[in-house]
Amino acid sequence: MSQANIHTSDHDDSFRDHFSGVSEDGKRNWFYPQKPKGIWHNRRVWFTVVILTLLFVTPFVKYNGQPLLLFNVLERKFIIFGLFIGPQDYWLFGLTMLSFMVFIVLFTTVFGRLWCGWACPQTVFMEMVFRKIEYAIEGDRPQQIALNKAPWNTDKIIKKGSKYLLFLLVSFLIANLLLSYIIGVDELSVIIREPLDAHMPLFLGLVAFTAIFYINFAWLRDQACTVVCPYGRLQGVLLDRNSIVVAYDYERGEPRGKLHKGQTRDDGDCINCHQCVAVCPTGIDIRNGTQMECVNCTACIDACDSIMDKVGFEPGLIRYTSENAIVNSTKKLITTRVIGYAIVLALLWSALGFMIISRTDTETLLLRAPGSQYIENQDGTISNLYTFKIFNKTNHLVQPRILLESHKGKLLFAGKPDLTLQGAGMAEGTLFIIVPKSELKARKTKIRLSVYQGSNKLEDFETTFMAPEE
């Protein structure tokens, strides 16, 4: 979606030919956004309080003795709202990720980059934590610019040193938060209490993540959204003219012109005050239209509404709206495209729900031993040799028993396999299935087996049993 069709003779499209984060001589543009204030900022502050509370409380919340959320990529173990996804559930994990991607596409098509401006951890921590620390220590935009241009004196050293020290401490806190989602708070507390040399790899990981977060929030900053994150580039194909974005109403605002007292105004409502540019954390001019760098943080809405209030114009020159609402005064959220995405998402969620409901606690793989033949025993029974693997698809202890269900007979395990399965564990071995010859009516017979824990049946499965022809 683009607003390149602004009807004004002095409109300059050159902004599309360069990246706002880089100057004409190829050096980085450091942005010093003006401190935001207004009703939308206040809403974001309260929303941030909720988001940060959930982020820091969730690792301590448990369901059935397990964390509510766990993303242990090291051991390929995930817990999503109580649902354990182990290494054997790659299909379930894949379908979950595919559903999540389709949801992002649908959400972005309707609401634009609402996620980026309100709930993305990068934006939440950068704008609502680190930027707040910066404002508290260095002051607003003019004071920050002056401080950076000033020579290194005692005042500058104290301010810069205290700011970066707090940045480092908050980065360390975020690194611990991330680790709590990866290994769990119980394991993290063990690492904190025990000597460092007993958990050196995890400690080094903690140091590395602290450094990454510090570099991100102290140096990379806005470029994490505009250079590193691919989501902004995806919006070019995800947004359409009905998508809700932070947009400038050029039909009302153009042509721009300064406000002069006592003169009749023939220009649009935009008085060219550039306050929307001064507060933008990525340094863009929202009046140029929807751009990849815009994260929908709403700072420009508050800044513009404040100016409109002062000059006596109606607020909302910059607001949440769509291209069609600006041009045609039509609001249409439910389009054919949205319906198509919603249908695909509903099908994916239905398939995911069915798989979760029908999912068993164990998964048993029983195969005939390669090269083995049936054995005719003297007592009138037939034996077949099998290899088996039992996977525990839960995160708790399982002690399974395999029973023959469809025919009379018995199972004879080779050796003494340990069938006590730890969370996401596996047991394997060999066994004989022994069935009376009178029970077998064909050379190949399908037999059904079950896995129990106590009196609770965990799963059913079938295998082929070979016998001599009658």
C-alpha positions as CSV (number, residue, x, y, z in Angstrom):
1,M,0.0,0.0,0.0
2,S,1.4,3.4,-0.9
3,Q,0.4,7.0,-0.6
4,A,2.6,8.2,-3.5
5,N,-0.5,9.7,-5.2
6,I,-0.5,12.8,-2.9
7,H,-1.7,15.7,-5.0
8,T,0.7,18.5,-4.2
9,S,3.2,20.2,-6.4
10,D,5.9,20.3,-3.8
11,H,5.6,16.6,-2.8
12,D,9.0,14.9,-2.9
13,D,9.3,11.2,-3.7
14,S,13.0,11.1,-3.1
15,F,12.5,9.5,0.3
16,R,11.8,6.2,-1.6
17,D,15.3,6.2,-3.0
18,H,17.2,6.0,0.3
19,F,17.1,4.4,3.7
20,S,16.3,6.8,6.6
21,G,18.8,5.1,8.8
22,V,21.8,6.0,6.6
23,S,22.9,9.5,5.6
24,E,23.9,10.6,2.1
25,D,27.6,10.0,2.8
26,G,26.9,6.4,3.9
27,K,27.1,7.0,7.6
28,R,24.5,5.9,10.1
29,N,21.8,8.4,11.1
30,W,21.4,8.3,14.9
31,F,17.9,9.2,15.9
32,Y,17.0,11.2,19.0
33,P,13.2,10.9,19.1
34,Q,11.3,13.5,21.1
35,K,9.7,12.1,24.3
36,P,6.2,10.9,23.3
37,K,3.2,11.9,25.3
38,G,-0.6,11.7,24.8
39,I,-3.5,9.4,25.0
40,W,-2.1,6.7,22.7
41,H,1.2,6.7,24.6
42,N,-0.6,6.3,27.9
43,R,-2.5,3.4,26.5
44,R,0.8,1.8,25.3
45,V,2.3,2.3,28.8
46,W,-0.6,0.4,30.5
47,F,-0.5,-2.3,27.8
48,T,3.3,-2.6,28.4
49,V,2.7,-3.0,32.1
50,V,0.4,-6.0,31.2
51,I,2.9,-7.4,28.7
52,L,5.9,-7.2,31.0
53,T,3.9,-8.6,33.9
54,L,2.9,-11.6,31.8
55,L,6.5,-12.0,30.4
56,F,8.1,-12.1,33.9
57,V,5.3,-14.1,35.7
58,T,4.6,-16.8,33.1
59,P,7.8,-18.8,33.7
60,F,6.7,-19.3,37.3
61,V,3.2,-20.5,36.3
62,K,2.9,-24.3,36.2
63,Y,0.2,-26.6,34.9
64,N,0.2,-30.3,36.2
65,G,3.6,-29.7,37.7
66,Q,5.1,-28.4,34.4
67,P,5.8,-24.9,33.1
68,L,3.0,-23.3,31.2
69,L,5.5,-22.3,28.5
70,L,8.8,-23.9,27.8
71,F,10.9,-23.6,24.6
72,N,13.9,-25.9,25.2
73,V,15.5,-25.9,21.8
74,L,18.6,-27.5,23.2
75,E,16.7,-30.8,24.0
76,R,13.9,-30.2,21.4
77,K,11.3,-30.1,24.1
78,F,8.5,-27.5,24.0
79,I,5.5,-26.9,26.3
80,I,2.8,-24.6,24.9
81,F,0.0,-23.9,27.4
82,G,0.4,-27.3,29.0
83,L,0.8,-29.3,25.8
84,F,4.2,-31.0,25.7
85,I,5.8,-31.3,22.3
86,G,8.8,-33.7,22.2
87,P,11.2,-34.8,19.5
88,Q,8.7,-37.4,18.2
89,D,6.1,-34.7,17.6
90,Y,7.9,-32.9,14.8
91,W,4.7,-33.0,12.8
92,L,2.7,-31.3,15.6
93,F,5.4,-28.7,16.0
94,G,5.5,-28.1,12.3
95,L,1.7,-27.7,12.1
96,T,1.7,-25.3,15.0
97,M,4.4,-23.1,13.4
98,L,2.5,-23.2,10.1
99,S,-0.7,-22.1,11.9
100,F,1.2,-19.3,13.6
101,M,2.6,-18.1,10.3
102,V,-0.9,-18.0,8.6
103,F,-2.3,-16.2,11.7
104,I,0.5,-13.5,11.3
105,V,-0.5,-13.1,7.6
106,L,-4.2,-12.8,8.5
107,F,-3.5,-10.4,11.4
108,T,-1.2,-8.2,9.3
109,T,-3.6,-8.1,6.4
110,V,-6.3,-6.7,8.7
111,F,-4.4,-4.7,11.3
112,G,-1.1,-3.9,9.7
113,R,1.9,-3.8,12.1
114,L,-0.1,-3.5,15.2
115,W,2.0,-6.3,16.8
116,C,5.2,-4.3,16.1
117,G,4.0,-1.2,17.8
118,W,2.3,-2.7,20.8
119,A,3.5,-6.2,21.7
120,C,6.8,-7.0,20.0
121,P,9.4,-7.5,22.8
122,Q,11.9,-5.5,20.7
123,T,9.6,-2.4,20.7
124,V,8.3,-3.0,24.3
125,F,11.8,-3.1,25.8
126,M,13.4,-0.5,23.5
127,E,10.7,2.2,23.7
128,M,9.2,1.5,27.1
129,V,12.2,0.5,29.1
130,F,15.6,1.5,27.6
131,R,14.3,4.7,26.0
132,K,12.6,5.6,29.4
133,I,16.0,5.2,31.1
134,E,17.6,7.4,28.5
135,Y,15.0,10.1,28.9
136,A,15.4,10.0,32.7
137,I,19.2,10.3,32.6
138,E,20.0,12.4,29.5
139,G,16.7,14.4,29.1
140,D,14.6,14.9,26.0
141,R,15.7,15.2,22.4
142,P,17.5,18.6,22.6
143,Q,19.4,17.6,25.7
144,Q,20.4,14.3,24.2
145,I,21.7,15.9,21.1
146,A,23.6,18.6,23.1
147,L,25.1,15.9,25.4
148,N,26.4,13.9,22.5
149,K,28.0,16.9,20.9
150,A,29.5,18.1,24.2
151,P,33.2,17.2,25.1
152,W,33.8,14.5,27.5
153,N,33.6,16.1,31.0
154,T,32.5,14.9,34.4
155,D,28.8,15.4,33.7
156,K,28.9,13.5,30.4
157,I,30.9,10.7,31.9
158,I,28.5,10.3,34.8
159,K,25.4,10.4,32.6
160,K,26.7,8.1,29.9
161,G,28.3,5.7,32.4
162,S,25.1,5.4,34.5
163,K,22.9,5.0,31.4
164,Y,25.0,2.2,30.0
165,L,25.4,0.5,33.3
166,L,21.6,0.4,33.7
167,F,21.4,-0.9,30.1
168,L,23.8,-3.7,31.0
169,L,21.8,-4.6,34.2
170,V,18.5,-4.7,32.3
171,S,20.1,-6.7,29.5
172,F,21.3,-9.3,32.1
173,L,17.7,-9.4,33.5
174,I,16.3,-10.0,30.0
175,A,18.9,-12.8,29.4
176,N,17.8,-14.5,32.6
177,L,14.2,-14.2,31.5
178,L,15.0,-15.8,28.2
179,L,16.9,-18.6,29.9
180,S,13.9,-19.2,32.2
181,Y,11.8,-19.9,29.1
182,I,14.4,-22.2,27.6
183,I,15.3,-24.4,30.6
184,G,12.7,-23.4,33.2
185,V,12.9,-21.4,36.4
186,D,13.6,-24.5,38.5
187,E,16.7,-25.3,36.5
188,L,17.7,-21.7,36.5
189,S,17.5,-21.4,40.2
190,V,19.7,-24.5,40.6
191,I,22.3,-22.8,38.3
192,I,22.1,-19.6,40.5
193,R,22.6,-21.5,43.7
194,E,25.4,-23.9,42.6
195,P,29.0,-23.1,41.7
196,L,29.5,-21.6,38.2
197,D,31.9,-24.3,37.1
198,A,29.1,-26.9,37.5
199,H,27.1,-25.1,34.8
200,M,29.7,-23.3,32.7
201,P,28.1,-23.8,29.3
202,L,24.8,-22.3,30.4
203,F,26.6,-19.5,32.2
204,L,28.5,-18.6,29.1
205,G,25.2,-18.7,27.2
206,L,23.8,-16.2,29.7
207,V,26.8,-13.9,29.2
208,A,26.5,-14.2,25.4
209,F,22.7,-13.3,25.5
210,T,23.4,-10.4,27.9
211,A,26.0,-9.1,25.4
212,I,23.5,-9.6,22.5
213,F,20.7,-7.7,24.2
214,Y,23.1,-5.0,25.3
215,I,24.4,-4.4,21.8
216,N,20.8,-4.6,20.5
217,F,19.4,-2.0,22.8
218,A,22.4,0.3,23.2
219,W,23.7,0.3,19.6
220,L,21.5,-1.5,17.1
221,R,18.2,0.0,18.4
222,D,15.9,1.0,15.5
223,Q,17.9,-1.0,13.0
224,A,16.8,-4.2,14.7
225,C,13.4,-3.4,13.2
226,T,14.4,-1.8,9.9
227,V,17.5,-3.9,8.9
228,V,17.4,-7.2,10.9
229,C,13.7,-8.1,11.2
230,P,12.1,-9.3,7.9
231,Y,8.6,-8.5,9.0
232,G,8.7,-4.9,7.8
233,R,9.6,-6.1,4.3
234,L,6.9,-8.6,4.3
235,Q,4.2,-6.0,4.9
236,G,4.7,-4.9,1.3
237,V,2.9,-8.1,0.2
238,L,0.7,-8.6,3.2
239,L,-1.0,-5.1,3.4
240,D,-3.7,-3.9,1.0
241,R,-5.8,-0.8,0.7
242,N,-8.2,-2.0,3.4
243,S,-5.5,-2.8,6.0
244,I,-5.6,-0.7,9.2
245,V,-2.3,1.2,9.7
246,V,-1.0,4.4,11.2
247,A,-1.6,6.8,8.3
248,Y,-1.6,10.5,7.4
249,D,-4.9,11.7,5.9
250,Y,-3.4,13.5,2.8
251,E,-6.9,14.3,1.5
252,R,-7.4,16.5,4.5
253,G,-3.8,17.6,5.1
254,E,-2.6,18.6,1.6
255,P,-1.4,21.0,0.5
256,R,0.7,21.7,3.5
257,G,1.4,25.2,4.6
258,K,2.5,27.2,7.6
259,L,-0.2,28.8,9.8
260,H,-0.3,32.6,9.9
261,K,-2.5,34.5,12.2
262,G,-5.0,36.8,10.6
263,Q,-4.7,35.3,7.2
264,T,-7.3,33.2,5.4
265,R,-6.1,29.7,5.1
266,D,-6.5,27.9,1.7
267,D,-4.0,25.1,2.5
268,G,-4.8,21.7,4.1
269,D,-4.8,21.1,7.8
270,C,-1.1,20.0,7.9
271,I,0.9,23.1,9.1
272,N,4.3,21.5,8.4
273,C,5.4,21.6,12.0
274,H,7.4,18.3,11.6
275,Q,6.4,17.1,15.1
276,C,5.5,13.8,13.6
277,V,9.0,13.4,12.4
278,A,10.6,14.6,15.6
279,V,8.9,11.9,17.7
280,C,9.4,9.0,15.2
281,P,11.9,6.4,16.6
282,T,12.8,5.3,13.1
283,G,13.2,8.8,11.7
284,I,10.6,8.7,8.9
285,D,8.0,11.2,7.8
286,I,4.7,9.4,8.0
287,R,3.2,12.0,5.6
288,N,5.1,10.2,2.8
289,G,2.8,7.2,3.2
290,T,3.2,3.8,4.7
291,Q,6.8,2.8,4.8
292,M,8.8,-0.3,5.7
293,E,10.4,1.5,8.7
294,C,7.1,2.4,10.3
295,V,6.4,0.2,13.3
296,N,3.0,1.7,14.1
297,C,4.1,3.0,17.5
298,T,1.4,5.8,17.5
299,A,3.9,8.5,18.6
300,C,3.1,10.6,15.5
301,I,-0.6,10.4,16.3
302,D,-0.2,11.9,19.7
303,A,2.2,14.6,18.4
304,C,-0.1,15.6,15.6
305,D,-3.2,15.6,17.7
306,S,-1.5,17.8,20.2
307,I,-0.7,20.4,17.5
308,M,-4.2,20.1,16.0
309,D,-5.6,20.9,19.5
310,K,-3.4,23.9,19.9
311,V,-4.3,25.4,16.5
312,G,-8.0,24.6,16.8
313,F,-8.2,22.0,14.1
314,E,-9.9,18.6,14.3
315,P,-7.7,15.8,15.6
316,G,-7.1,12.6,13.6
317,L,-5.0,14.1,10.8
318,I,-2.7,11.1,11.5
319,R,-4.7,8.1,12.8
320,Y,-5.4,4.4,12.6
321,T,-7.1,4.1,9.3
322,S,-6.9,2.5,5.8
323,E,-6.1,3.8,2.3
324,N,-9.7,3.2,1.2
325,A,-11.0,5.0,4.3
326,I,-8.9,8.1,3.4
327,V,-9.7,8.2,-0.3
328,N,-13.2,6.7,-0.5
329,S,-14.4,7.0,3.1
330,T,-15.1,3.3,3.1
331,K,-14.1,0.8,5.8
332,K,-14.0,-2.8,4.8
333,L,-12.1,-5.2,7.1
334,I,-13.7,-8.4,5.9
335,T,-12.4,-8.8,2.3
336,T,-12.2,-11.9,0.0
337,R,-8.5,-12.1,0.9
338,V,-9.2,-12.0,4.6
339,I,-11.9,-14.7,4.2
340,G,-9.5,-16.9,2.3
341,Y,-6.8,-16.6,5.0
342,A,-9.4,-17.2,7.7
343,I,-10.6,-20.4,6.0
344,V,-7.1,-21.7,5.7
345,L,-6.4,-20.8,9.3
346,A,-9.6,-22.5,10.5
347,L,-8.7,-25.7,8.6
348,L,-5.2,-25.7,10.1
349,W,-6.6,-25.1,13.6
350,S,-9.1,-27.8,13.1
351,A,-6.5,-30.3,12.0
352,L,-4.2,-29.2,14.9
353,G,-7.1,-29.6,17.4
354,F,-7.9,-33.1,16.1
355,M,-4.3,-34.2,16.3
356,I,-4.0,-32.9,19.9
357,I,-7.2,-34.6,21.0
358,S,-6.2,-37.9,19.3
359,R,-2.6,-37.7,20.4
360,T,-1.4,-40.6,22.7
361,D,1.0,-40.4,25.5
362,T,3.3,-43.1,23.9
363,E,4.3,-44.0,20.4
364,T,5.4,-47.6,19.8
365,L,7.2,-48.8,16.8
366,L,7.1,-52.7,16.4
367,L,8.8,-54.3,13.4
368,R,9.6,-57.8,12.5
369,A,13.3,-58.6,13.1
370,P,15.1,-58.4,9.7
371,G,15.8,-61.9,8.2
372,S,13.8,-63.7,10.9
373,Q,11.3,-66.5,10.2
374,Y,8.4,-67.8,12.2
375,I,9.2,-70.6,14.7
376,E,7.0,-73.6,15.2
377,N,7.2,-74.6,18.9
378,Q,6.6,-78.2,20.2
379,D,3.7,-77.0,22.3
380,G,1.7,-76.1,19.2
381,T,2.4,-72.4,19.2
382,I,4.1,-70.1,16.7
383,S,6.7,-67.5,17.6
384,N,7.7,-64.3,15.7
385,L,10.7,-62.2,16.6
386,Y,10.2,-58.4,16.7
387,T,12.2,-55.3,17.6
388,F,10.4,-52.5,19.4
389,K,10.9,-48.8,20.4
390,I,8.6,-47.0,22.8
391,F,8.7,-43.3,22.9
392,N,7.3,-41.3,25.8
393,K,5.6,-38.3,24.3
394,T,4.9,-36.6,27.7
395,N,7.2,-34.8,30.1
396,H,6.5,-37.1,33.0
397,L,7.5,-40.7,34.0
398,V,5.7,-43.5,32.2
399,Q,5.9,-47.2,33.0
400,P,4.2,-48.9,30.0
401,R,3.1,-52.5,29.6
402,I,2.6,-54.1,26.2
403,L,-0.3,-56.5,26.0
404,L,-1.6,-58.7,23.2
405,E,-5.3,-57.8,22.6
406,S,-6.7,-59.5,19.5
407,H,-5.5,-63.1,20.0
408,K,-4.7,-65.5,22.8
409,G,-1.0,-65.7,23.3
410,K,1.8,-64.0,25.2
411,L,4.9,-61.8,24.8
412,L,8.4,-62.9,25.8
413,F,11.0,-60.2,26.1
414,A,14.6,-60.9,25.2
415,G,16.7,-60.0,28.3
416,K,15.2,-57.6,30.8
417,P,14.5,-54.3,29.1
418,D,13.9,-51.3,31.3
419,L,10.5,-50.0,30.3
420,T,10.6,-47.1,32.8
421,L,10.5,-44.0,30.5
422,Q,11.5,-40.6,31.7
423,G,9.9,-37.5,30.2
424,A,10.5,-37.6,26.4
425,G,12.5,-40.8,26.9
426,M,12.7,-44.0,24.8
427,A,13.1,-47.7,25.5
428,E,14.0,-50.3,22.9
429,G,14.6,-54.1,22.7
430,T,13.4,-57.3,21.2
431,L,10.6,-59.6,22.0
432,F,8.8,-62.8,20.8
433,I,5.1,-62.8,20.2
434,I,3.9,-66.3,20.8
435,V,0.4,-67.3,19.5
436,P,-1.3,-70.8,19.5
437,K,-1.4,-72.2,15.9
438,S,-5.2,-72.8,16.3
439,E,-5.6,-69.0,16.5
440,L,-4.1,-68.4,13.1
441,K,-6.2,-69.0,10.0
442,A,-3.8,-67.6,7.3
443,R,-0.2,-67.2,6.5
444,K,-0.3,-63.5,7.4
445,T,-2.5,-62.3,10.3
446,K,-3.0,-58.8,11.6
447,I,-2.7,-58.8,15.4
448,R,-3.5,-55.9,17.6
449,L,-1.5,-54.9,20.7
450,S,-2.0,-52.2,23.3
451,V,0.2,-50.2,25.7
452,Y,-1.1,-49.7,29.2
453,Q,0.1,-47.8,32.3
454,G,-1.7,-49.4,35.1
455,S,-5.3,-49.8,34.0
456,N,-5.1,-46.8,31.6
457,K,-4.8,-47.7,28.0
458,L,-2.3,-45.4,26.3
459,E,-2.4,-46.5,22.7
460,D,-3.3,-49.3,20.2
461,F,-1.2,-50.5,17.3
462,E,-1.1,-53.4,14.8
463,T,1.6,-55.6,13.3
464,T,1.7,-58.6,10.9
465,F,2.2,-62.1,12.3
466,M,3.6,-64.8,10.1
467,A,2.6,-68.5,10.3
468,P,2.9,-71.7,8.2
469,E,0.1,-72.2,5.6
470,E,-2.7,-74.6,6.6
